[in-house]
């Protein structure tokens, strides 16, 4: 396989796998462990604040990684 095509497919695979991993971690913590839900009568708790801070910061880190990954030029050799 051409080196440029192989590098391009690796980028696509990394993008998909890191995004799915990010979604799995956050949906597990938010839905299964119920950190995304506010408890009735209790209002906002520390766990909710920590979860939403983690969600925002990890999303920013994911975007930073993906932008850096896709800004690198591909090396197609003729």
N, C-alpha and C positions, 0 to 999 in steps of 0.2 A: 504494500500500500504506500502511496506517496506520503512523504513526511508531513507536508502541509495538511493533507486530508486527515491523517492520523491525529495531528495536533488539534485540528478543528473538532473532530469527534470526541476527543478527550475533554475539550472545553465544554461541549454540550453535555457530556456525561457528568462532569463535575458540577455544572450548573443545576442539572436536574437532581442529582443525588444530594447536594448540600441544601437545596430548597426543600426537598421532601423530608430530609432529616430535621431541618428547622421546623417544618410544619408538624412533624410527628412529635417532637419534643414539646412544643408549645401546646398542641392540642391535647396531649396526654396530661400535661400539668394543669391545663385550664379546665378540661372537661372531666377527666377521670378523677383527679384530685380536687376538683371543684374550686380552684383558685380564681377562676374567671367569674364566678358567680358571687353576687352579694347575698349574704345570709339575711333572711327576713327578720326584721326587728333589730339586727345587730349593726346594720349599715356597713360602711367601708371598714375593713380590718387591715391589719399590717400585712397579712398574707396576700390580700388583693393588690395592695400598693406595690409590694415586691414583685408579684407576678407581672403586673402591667409595666413596671419599669424594666424588668427583664425582657419582656416582649418587645418593647420599643428599642432598647439598646441592642438586643440580639438581631433585630431586623436591620438596624443601621449597620451593624457589623457584617451581616450577610450582604447587604447592598454594596458596602465598601469592598468586600472580597470579590463580588461578581464584577464590579466596575473595573477593578485592577486586573482581573482575569481577562476580560474582554478588550482592554486597552492595549494589551501586548500585541505587537504585529505578528501575523502568521508568516512562517518561513516556507514559502513555496519555492522549490528549486526547479529550474528548467533543465 
